[in-house]
Every structure is written in structure tokens, then in C-alpha cells.
């Protein structure tokens, strides 16, 4: 009987250790309290919030007022940028022309990015790449999506 209880105890400990390890490796990012507080203040109506790490920052992907959005905060809780999904037709005309002239694919997604300093950028996802433009639709850079 002692052997049975010992076997069961070892099995429970092993399962618990495995479950804890799996939970930690597969868990979603939990932002610091300062980040969470800033986000809740900035976006009190946000739903379906999902946090990820973006380099040294924390990115919240969420829905607000039926808009698909994201917000990036540094570890102190200072907002770095927000991004809102827009229709392709809301991109500046220069963006559409540039994409047509330089890429063979279609725009899969489009977004308007507002930086911490108020600077506006536009992003167009084409062929699994994010193509970034300034507020006037002039090309800035291309990055892997």
C-alpha cells in the first residue's frame, strides 16, 4: 500500500511540474502594473485584450469601439504608439500608387500608426511584409511582417 501511495505521489508531482512548466512557456505576456494601469486609463472600453512583448516594450492588441487596435507601452507605462486598422481605401493615394508600382501582391491589411510624439505613419501589409509610409504617403521602410 505504501508503494501505491508513493507511486501516486510521484505521479502527481511529475504532472504538476509538467503542467507548471507548460503553463509558463505557453502563457501570454503579463505586463507590469504600470503598463496595465496606463493601458486601462487610455483604453477603458477595450475588449479582447491580448498582451505580447515587442522588443523591450509591451503591446496590447484589442478591440475598442468596433476597431481593431494595438498600443505599445514601455516598461514604465509610457505610451509609445497606437495603431488602428483601416480600410485600404483610407490609405493616402501615394501609398496605393507606390504599392502598385513596387509590389506584385495586394494589400492584405492597412493601419494608421500614431507615434508618441504625434507623428502619423501608415502601414500596408503586402506579401508578408509591412511597408511603412509617412503621413503624406512617402515610403519610409519595409520590414518583415
FENTA-V269364 format. One line per field, one symbol per residue. psi: psi as a letter, one per 30 degrees, with the letter a starting at -180 (. if undefined). A space follows every 10 residues. Layout:
BEGIN
psi = ???
END
This chain:
BEGIN
psi = eeeeeeeeee eeeeeeeeee eeeefgllkj lleeeeeeee eeifgklhkk klkjbflkkk klkkhgkkll kkklffgkke llkkkllefg kkeeeeeeee ffkfllkell lkkjlegfkk lkkkjkhgkk kklafggkke lklk.
END
